[in-house]
Every structure is written in C-alpha cells, then in structure tokens.
Amino acid sequence: MENVCCESPSKIKNSVLTMAMLEPGSKGHIKDFIMNCEDNGSCTFVRRLKEIGLYSGAYFEVLKNNGNGEISVSCQGSTLALGRGMADKINVEISDGSVISGSFIGRFCRSFGIKCRP
C-alpha cells in the first residue's frame, strides 16, 4: 500500500507559521504538515487530519486560541477543536490576522489580552 501522507516531504523554513501561533480571527490556508515519514504515527496523524477536513490547501479561520489548551478552527464549513500539539504540527500561510509567538512573552501577552507579533 502506498504511503499517501509522505508524497512530498515537508521542507520546514524558519519563517513557517503553525496554526498554534495564530490569534483568533486569523485566516489562511494550510501549507503542509510537520511529520516524520519513518514514524507510522505521523502518517496516521496526517491521515486523520485529512479525514476531518484539514488538508494541504484547505482554507481556515481560527475561532479560539487562548494560548494554552485546545484551538477551535472553522475549516471548509466545519468547526473543529484541535489539541495544541496537533495545531503545532500544521504549517499555515495567513492571508489575514495576527501572529503571536510561542515564547514565554507571547503567552504572557496573550493571557492579558495584549496582541503581540513576532
């Protein structure tokens, strides 16, 4: 059986953003997924994301992201709740919205409602 999740390995760059870094209201599309094709769990993860409607090229909007815990996302007409670990493995390109870094300062700002940018 062909390993469909490993068709083209993701090339991670320093400027790549993950879904976990986005403020509520941010919109964009999914570029690719962070995965290790040697690990069966990674392929299962990507397959599961595709099953729930998250795939490369899909457009989304972040509905909820308070800096810890789950992230709510609207994608292709469905509302999905993702764990932070899952959202951190989804590389995105934003078309509109704010980005907050995953650093301590970013989490501090978010907890007080201050919009921070990297």
PyMOL commands that set and color helices and strands:
alter all, ss='L'
color gray80, all
select helices_A, chain A and resi 4-6+19-21+40-51+84-87+104-111
alter helices_A, ss='H'
color red, helices_A
select strands_A, chain A and resi 17-18+27-33+59-65+71-75+78-82+90-96
alter strands_A, ss='S'
color yellow, strands_A
deselect
rebuild
show_as cartoon
